[in-house]
Amino acid sequence: MAEQHFLKYNDAGSWIQDYAMILSMCKEVPWYLDDGTSRVFVIGARGASGLALTVGSEVFEESGRSLVRGTLDYLQGLKMLGVKRTERVLPVGTPLTVVGEV
């Protein structure tokens, strides 16, 4: 997930921080469930509900805009701060309940 963070000028004459989602993408690597007796490969887990994914990494990259672009944004009442990228993961060892066919 990626969010563009910026300051915007409001009607009260002050700058307030805000953000807009610019990318929401889901990638899944091959994985399996193993209960100690056998192993079942999981396909299509993105459609699962109730998974509490934890933050695996979170990085903020400051905006490297040019002087011209920065001036144009400022005239529109914006000050770009940067992009925050967040990756969420299902940690190894997380207990799961699975309903399906083998």
Backbone as CSV, one residue per row, in Angstrom:
resi,resn,N_x,N_y,N_z,CA_x,CA_y,CA_z,C_x,C_y,C_z
1,MET,0.854,-1.156,0.000,0.000,0.000,0.000,0.907,1.228,0.000
2,ALA,0.523,2.245,-0.774,1.293,3.484,-0.816,0.345,4.670,-0.657
3,GLU,0.750,5.609,0.202,-0.044,6.810,0.461,0.795,8.049,0.184
4,GLN,0.233,9.005,-0.547,0.887,10.295,-0.782,0.496,11.217,0.372
5,HIS,1.474,11.670,1.145,1.215,12.575,2.269,1.536,14.006,1.847
6,PHE,0.690,14.929,2.283,0.864,16.327,1.901,0.203,17.238,2.923
7,LEU,0.559,18.508,2.854,-0.120,19.547,3.614,-1.018,20.275,2.641
8,LYS,-2.220,20.618,3.086,-3.093,21.400,2.215,-3.582,22.625,2.968
9,TYR,-3.713,23.692,2.230,-4.129,24.975,2.782,-5.643,24.981,2.872
10,ASN,-6.178,25.276,4.066,-7.633,25.265,4.210,-8.200,26.687,4.235
11,ASP,-9.516,26.784,4.288,-10.199,28.080,4.259,-9.907,28.938,5.484
12,ALA,-9.479,28.316,6.574,-9.167,29.055,7.804,-7.778,29.686,7.742
13,GLY,-7.040,29.424,6.664,-5.720,30.022,6.497,-4.591,29.249,7.151
14,SER,-4.801,27.965,7.402,-3.734,27.162,7.996,-3.495,25.909,7.153
15,TRP,-2.355,25.297,7.390,-1.974,24.084,6.674,-2.361,22.875,7.517
16,ILE,-3.052,21.911,6.915,-3.406,20.685,7.620,-2.832,19.490,6.863
17,GLN,-2.415,18.484,7.630,-1.834,17.298,7.007,-2.938,16.362,6.540
18,ASP,-2.733,15.771,5.364,-3.697,14.842,4.788,-2.929,13.838,3.938
19,TYR,-3.630,12.836,3.442,-2.996,11.858,2.561,-4.029,11.303,1.597
20,ALA,-3.524,10.718,0.518,-4.376,10.066,-0.472,-3.743,8.723,-0.828
21,MET,-4.572,7.700,-0.916,-4.092,6.378,-1.312,-3.737,6.433,-2.799
22,ILE,-2.500,6.052,-3.133,-2.102,6.089,-4.539,-1.861,4.691,-5.103
23,LEU,-1.740,3.686,-4.221,-1.517,2.327,-4.701,-1.960,1.330,-3.639
24,SER,-2.780,0.395,-4.044,-3.172,-0.701,-3.160,-3.004,-1.979,-3.964
25,MET,-2.008,-2.766,-3.595,-1.675,-3.945,-4.375,-1.491,-5.128,-3.430
26,CYS,-1.887,-6.285,-3.879,-1.765,-7.494,-3.067,-0.944,-8.521,-3.835
27,LYS,0.130,-8.994,-3.211,0.948,-10.054,-3.800,0.938,-11.234,-2.841
28,GLU,0.958,-12.421,-3.398,0.946,-13.624,-2.567,2.003,-14.588,-3.077
29,VAL,2.847,-15.046,-2.172,3.856,-16.042,-2.529,3.288,-17.430,-2.242
30,PRO,3.788,-18.465,-2.918,3.302,-19.817,-2.638,3.570,-20.188,-1.172
31,TRP,2.560,-20.756,-0.518,2.739,-21.183,0.868,1.855,-22.379,1.167
32,TYR,2.082,-22.996,2.327,1.342,-24.201,2.683,1.028,-24.216,4.177
33,LEU,0.030,-25.016,4.525,-0.303,-25.288,5.924,0.266,-26.652,6.276
34,ASP,0.852,-26.743,7.450,1.448,-27.995,7.898,1.035,-28.224,9.348
35,ASP,0.280,-29.304,9.607,-0.165,-29.590,10.978,0.681,-30.669,11.648
36,GLY,1.797,-31.004,11.040,2.670,-32.022,11.598,2.422,-33.404,11.027
37,THR,1.264,-33.609,10.397,0.961,-34.916,9.799,0.997,-34.859,8.286
38,SER,0.662,-33.713,7.735,0.704,-33.546,6.278,0.786,-32.066,5.944
39,ARG,0.928,-31.808,4.668,1.113,-30.445,4.183,0.107,-30.180,3.072
40,VAL,-0.560,-29.025,3.118,-1.529,-28.640,2.092,-1.122,-27.283,1.536
41,PHE,-0.920,-27.211,0.221,-0.581,-25.933,-0.396,-1.830,-25.065,-0.494
42,VAL,-1.677,-23.786,-0.221,-2.797,-22.841,-0.207,-2.751,-22.003,-1.474
43,ILE,-3.893,-21.917,-2.147,-4.010,-21.117,-3.365,-5.166,-20.144,-3.181
44,GLY,-4.949,-18.887,-3.516,-6.023,-17.893,-3.465,-6.386,-17.407,-2.077
45,ALA,-5.420,-17.322,-1.174,-5.705,-16.882,0.199,-6.101,-15.412,0.274
46,ARG,-5.869,-14.657,-0.791,-6.250,-13.234,-0.778,-7.742,-13.050,-0.553
47,GLY,-8.534,-14.048,-0.921,-9.977,-13.954,-0.747,-10.439,-14.313,0.661
48,ALA,-9.506,-14.666,1.541,-9.868,-15.057,2.905,-10.353,-13.854,3.705
49,SER,-11.201,-14.128,4.686,-11.668,-13.050,5.562,-11.144,-13.289,6.970
50,GLY,-11.010,-12.223,7.714,-10.612,-12.326,9.107,-9.126,-12.456,9.365
51,LEU,-8.281,-12.316,8.345,-6.839,-12.385,8.572,-6.356,-11.063,9.168
52,ALA,-5.694,-11.149,10.306,-5.139,-9.951,10.944,-3.671,-9.847,10.541
53,LEU,-3.414,-9.148,9.450,-2.048,-9.014,8.949,-1.302,-7.962,9.762
54,THR,-0.040,-8.236,10.047,0.776,-7.289,10.799,1.670,-6.510,9.836
55,VAL,2.130,-5.356,10.288,3.008,-4.526,9.459,4.379,-5.182,9.400
56,GLY,4.797,-5.553,8.194,6.108,-6.147,7.984,7.172,-5.086,7.776
57,SER,6.802,-4.025,7.076,7.711,-2.891,6.882,6.896,-1.640,6.584
58,GLU,7.466,-0.515,6.964,6.834,0.775,6.714,7.951,1.776,6.446
59,VAL,7.930,2.379,5.275,8.990,3.294,4.858,8.367,4.594,4.371
60,PHE,8.944,5.725,4.794,8.492,7.026,4.307,9.593,7.613,3.438
61,GLU,9.254,7.915,2.183,10.214,8.504,1.244,9.828,9.956,1.027
62,GLU,10.724,10.858,1.406,10.429,12.280,1.245,10.288,12.644,-0.221
63,SER,9.457,13.643,-0.466,9.194,14.091,-1.826,10.435,14.754,-2.402
64,GLY,10.793,14.373,-3.614,11.945,14.948,-4.296,11.504,15.763,-5.502
65,ARG,10.487,16.576,-5.329,9.908,17.340,-6.441,10.845,18.455,-6.901
66,SER,10.703,18.807,-8.170,11.491,19.901,-8.732,10.957,21.235,-8.216
67,LEU,11.727,22.273,-8.378,11.331,23.609,-7.936,10.060,24.052,-8.651
68,VAL,9.971,23.790,-9.956,8.792,24.193,-10.733,7.558,23.446,-10.241
69,ARG,7.669,22.123,-10.077,6.520,21.328,-9.616,6.109,21.736,-8.200
70,GLY,7.089,21.976,-7.340,6.804,22.408,-5.973,6.082,23.741,-5.942
71,THR,6.481,24.658,-6.816,5.830,25.974,-6.891,4.393,25.836,-7.383
72,LEU,4.177,25.013,-8.410,2.818,24.798,-8.922,1.913,24.178,-7.854
73,ASP,2.434,23.195,-7.129,1.654,22.578,-6.051,1.321,23.606,-4.975
74,TYR,2.302,24.435,-4.621,2.101,25.454,-3.583,1.009,26.438,-3.997
75,LEU,1.000,26.836,-5.259,-0.017,27.767,-5.753,-1.409,27.139,-5.719
76,GLN,-1.478,25.817,-5.762,-2.758,25.108,-5.661,-3.113,24.796,-4.208
77,GLY,-2.290,25.262,-3.278,-2.558,25.041,-1.860,-2.079,23.700,-1.343
78,LEU,-1.012,23.165,-1.947,-0.473,21.870,-1.525,1.023,21.958,-1.267
79,LYS,1.486,21.205,-0.284,2.916,21.018,-0.044,3.122,19.514,0.071
80,MET,3.767,18.922,-0.920,3.993,17.477,-0.923,5.056,17.122,0.115
81,LEU,4.756,16.136,0.942,5.692,15.698,1.974,6.436,14.437,1.554
82,GLY,5.720,13.489,0.955,6.358,12.255,0.524,5.368,11.113,0.443
83,VAL,5.915,9.912,0.261,5.095,8.712,0.090,5.424,7.718,1.201
84,LYS,4.376,7.202,1.849,4.544,6.161,2.866,4.128,4.829,2.250
85,ARG,5.058,3.864,2.268,4.786,2.525,1.745,4.716,1.545,2.923
86,THR,3.631,0.770,2.954,3.413,-0.180,4.043,3.215,-1.577,3.470
87,GLU,3.929,-2.546,4.034,3.781,-3.948,3.642,3.235,-4.714,4.842
88,ARG,2.167,-5.469,4.618,1.564,-6.275,5.688,1.782,-7.753,5.380
89,VAL,2.013,-8.529,6.444,2.328,-9.949,6.284,1.551,-10.796,7.290
90,LEU,1.420,-12.066,6.985,0.877,-13.050,7.919,2.083,-13.767,8.516
91,PRO,2.389,-13.524,9.793,3.598,-14.112,10.385,3.561,-15.641,10.410
92,VAL,4.724,-16.245,10.245,4.862,-17.696,10.353,4.434,-18.102,11.759
93,GLY,3.650,-19.172,11.858,3.195,-19.659,13.155,1.850,-19.113,13.589
94,THR,1.235,-18.248,12.762,-0.084,-17.710,13.092,-1.116,-18.832,13.046
95,PRO,-1.900,-19.020,14.124,-2.938,-20.058,14.095,-4.041,-19.700,13.093
96,LEU,-4.441,-20.672,12.280,-5.485,-20.465,11.276,-6.522,-21.579,11.354
97,THR,-7.749,-21.246,11.037,-8.797,-22.244,10.860,-9.165,-22.236,9.389
98,VAL,-9.134,-23.398,8.765,-9.375,-23.488,7.329,-10.557,-24.413,7.074
99,VAL,-11.446,-23.974,6.209,-12.573,-24.794,5.790,-12.469,-24.954,4.281
100,GLY,-12.484,-26.174,3.799,-12.368,-26.384,2.357,-12.246,-27.855,2.023
101,GLU,-11.844,-28.101,0.787,-11.688,-29.469,0.299,-10.232,-29.751,0.001
102,VAL,-9.852,-30.997,0.151,-8.493,-31.427,-0.175,-8.551,-32.302,-1.397
